[in-house]
């Protein structure tokens, strides 16, 4: 047992599900899911587009009382309700109580930043903006991401991240990796859905392949690593295969 872990296990209440023939229960990673045990401070979910990474990670966040569009449990806003019912059937077992929790979602980060500004301007929460290092809308997408992590993420926190690399250059991904390592060493736990070969290279992380029902895989055995390496090692040859076939 890792005594610093916050989430111990996630399980699916299969007996309460009426049918596995409708969304989201008809997705293979849900249909075949029973439980997932955690033993690493940093866990990565990898898998092809459409496999259900975002659906699953959103369900974890919502089951933890976090807003589907991102933020802490204190944020109660919604632009459009597209959340699946999966969160209602997930059971989350914990070791320790999180000092803070945050769902960081690249897809709806603009909505979150707008809500922070609204709370400051309309509801008078002046200190809120400063707790994020200033207005997130006054930074580039990537700068705002890192500013949030630097200012809002603390020790012994639980952080759910959905494709954070979408906003970050390779150099900024390395910066994020350093922040993740620093926080993990201070008792924080991360669950991250990603396509980034940089992020999943983290030496102390565990990689779970959702293409294979959450099977643990080594870095160099992932499709992400193999495809990037194959292309970078022979970009000209790969483009010939892609573009010049009769």
C-alpha positions in Angstrom: 0.0 0.0 0.0 1.2 3.5 -0.8 0.3 5.5 2.3 0.1 8.8 0.4 -2.6 7.7 -2.0 -6.0 9.3 -1.9 -8.0 7.1 -4.2 -7.6 3.4 -3.4 -10.1 1.8 -5.8 -12.8 2.6 -8.4 -15.5 0.0 -9.0 -18.6 -0.2 -11.1 -22.0 -1.0 -9.4 -22.9 -3.4 -12.2 -25.9 -4.8 -10.4 -27.6 -1.4 -10.5 -27.2 -1.0 -14.3 -30.4 -1.9 -16.2 -28.8 -2.5 -19.5 -25.3 -2.5 -21.1 -26.8 -1.9 -24.5 -27.1 1.8 -24.2 -24.6 4.7 -23.8 -22.4 4.9 -21.9 -22.6 1.4 -20.6 -22.3 -0.1 -24.1 -18.8 1.3 -24.5 -16.3 -1.6 -24.2 -14.2 -0.1 -21.4 -17.4 0.3 -19.3 -19.1 -2.9 -20.4 -16.0 -4.9 -19.4 -15.1 -2.9 -16.3 -15.3 -4.2 -12.7 -12.8 -2.4 -10.6 -9.5 -0.5 -10.8 -7.0 -0.5 -8.0 -4.4 2.3 -7.6 -0.9 2.0 -6.3 0.9 5.0 -8.0 0.8 8.7 -7.3 0.5 9.3 -11.0 -1.7 7.2 -13.3 -2.1 7.7 -17.0 -5.1 6.6 -19.1 -4.1 6.1 -22.8 -6.1 4.9 -25.8 -7.4 5.7 -29.2 -9.9 8.5 -29.8 -13.4 7.3 -29.2 -12.4 4.5 -26.8 -14.0 6.4 -23.9 -11.1 8.1 -22.0 -12.8 11.4 -21.6 -16.2 9.8 -20.7 -14.5 7.7 -18.0 -12.3 10.4 -16.5 -15.2 12.8 -16.5 -17.3 10.3 -14.6 -14.6 9.9 -12.0 -14.5 13.7 -11.6 -18.3 14.1 -11.3 -18.4 11.1 -8.9 -16.0 13.1 -6.7 -18.5 16.1 -6.8 -16.3 18.1 -9.3 -17.9 20.0 -12.1 -17.9 18.3 -15.5 -16.4 21.4 -17.1 -13.6 21.8 -14.6 -12.8 23.3 -11.3 -13.0 22.4 -7.6 -16.1 21.1 -5.8 -16.9 24.7 -4.9 -17.7 25.6 -8.6 -21.3 25.1 -9.4 -21.8 26.0 -13.1 -22.8 24.4 -16.3 -22.6 25.6 -19.9 -24.4 22.6 -21.3 -25.2 19.2 -19.7 -23.5 16.5 -21.8 -22.5 14.4 -18.8 -23.2 10.7 -19.0 -24.8 8.6 -16.2 -21.7 6.7 -15.6 -20.7 8.7 -12.5 -23.9 7.6 -10.8 -22.6 4.0 -10.8 -19.0 4.5 -9.9 -17.9 3.7 -6.3 -14.7 5.4 -5.2 -12.8 4.0 -2.2 -10.2 6.2 -0.6 -7.2 5.9 1.7 -6.8 9.5 2.7 -8.8 12.7 2.4 -7.7 15.1 -0.3 -6.5 18.5 0.9 -8.0 19.8 -2.4 -9.5 18.4 -5.5 -9.5 19.8 -9.1 -10.7 18.6 -12.5 -8.6 20.2 -15.3 -10.2 19.7 -18.7 -8.6 21.2 -21.8 -11.8 21.0 -23.8 -13.7 23.3 -21.5 -10.9 25.3 -19.9 -12.3 28.5 -21.5 -15.6 27.9 -19.8 -13.9 27.5 -16.5 -11.8 30.7 -16.9 -14.9 32.6 -17.8 -16.7 31.3 -14.7 -13.7 32.5 -12.5 -14.0 36.0 -14.1 -17.8 36.0 -13.6 -17.5 35.1 -9.9 -15.0 37.9 -9.4 -16.9 40.6 -11.4 -20.5 39.7 -10.6 -20.3 38.0 -7.1 -17.4 40.0 -5.7 -15.0 37.1 -5.1 -12.0 39.4 -5.6 -9.5 37.0 -3.9 -10.5 34.2 -6.2 -8.7 35.7 -9.2 -5.5 36.2 -7.2 -5.6 32.6 -6.1 -5.2 31.6 -9.7 -2.3 34.1 -10.3 -4.5 36.7 -12.0 -7.0 36.6 -14.8 -6.6 33.3 -16.8 -8.2 35.0 -19.9 -5.3 37.5 -20.0 -2.8 34.7 -20.7 -2.4 32.3 -23.6 -4.1 29.0 -23.3 -0.9 27.2 -22.3 0.3 29.9 -19.9 -3.1 29.9 -18.2 -2.9 26.1 -17.7 0.5 26.3 -16.1 -0.4 29.3 -14.0 -3.4 27.4 -12.6 -1.3 24.4 -11.7 1.5 26.6 -10.2 -1.0 28.7 -8.1 -3.9 26.4 -7.3 -2.4 22.9 -7.0 -1.0 22.0 -3.6 0.4 19.1 -1.6 -1.9 16.2 -0.8 -4.3 17.1 -3.5 -6.3 15.0 -6.0 -6.0 16.1 -9.6 -8.0 14.7 -12.5 -6.6 16.0 -15.9 -8.1 15.4 -19.3 -5.7 15.8 -22.2 -3.7 18.7 -20.6 -1.2 18.6 -23.5 -3.8 20.1 -25.8 -2.8 23.6 -24.5 0.9 23.0 -24.1 3.9 23.1 -26.4 6.5 20.3 -25.9 8.6 22.6 -23.7 5.6 23.5 -21.5 4.7 19.8 -21.2 8.1 19.3 -19.7 7.4 22.1 -17.3 4.1 20.4 -16.4 5.9 17.2 -15.9 8.2 18.9 -13.4 5.2 20.3 -11.5 3.5 16.9 -11.4 6.7 15.3 -10.0 7.0 18.0 -7.4 3.4 17.6 -6.2 3.5 13.8 -6.3 6.5 13.9 -4.0 4.4 16.0 -1.6 1.5 13.5 -1.5 -0.7 14.6 -4.4 -2.3 12.0 -6.7 -2.9 12.5 -10.4 -5.2 10.6 -12.8 -4.4 11.9 -16.4 -6.0 11.0 -19.7 -3.5 11.9 -22.4 -2.0 11.3 -25.9 1.3 12.9 -24.9 4.5 10.8 -25.3 6.2 13.3 -23.0 3.8 13.1 -20.1 3.5 9.3 -20.1 7.3 9.0 -20.0 7.2 10.0 -16.3 9.4 7.5 -14.6 7.2 7.1 -11.5 3.9 6.9 -13.3 1.7 3.9 -14.2 0.3 3.7 -17.7 -3.1 2.0 -18.3 -4.1 1.1 -21.8 -7.9 1.6 -22.3 -7.7 -0.1 -25.7 -7.0 -3.2 -23.6 -9.3 -2.8 -20.7 -7.0 -0.9 -18.4 -4.1 -3.2 -18.9 -0.8 -1.9 -17.5 1.8 -1.2 -20.1 5.4 0.0 -20.3 6.2 3.3 -21.9 7.9 1.9 -25.0 5.1 -0.6 -25.5 2.4 2.0 -25.9 1.0 2.9 -29.3 1.8 6.6 -28.5 5.5 5.9 -28.2 5.6 3.5 -31.2 3.8 5.8 -33.6 5.8 9.0 -32.6 9.1 7.1 -32.8 8.3 5.5 -36.1 7.4 8.9 -37.6 10.2 11.0 -36.2 12.8 8.4 -37.1 11.6 8.3 -40.7 9.3 11.3 -41.4 10.1 11.3 -45.2 9.5 7.6 -45.6 6.3 7.8 -43.6 5.0 10.6 -45.7 5.8 8.6 -48.8 3.7 5.7 -47.5 0.9 8.1 -46.5 0.7 10.3 -49.6 2.3 8.6 -52.6 0.4 5.3 -52.8 -1.3 4.7 -56.1 
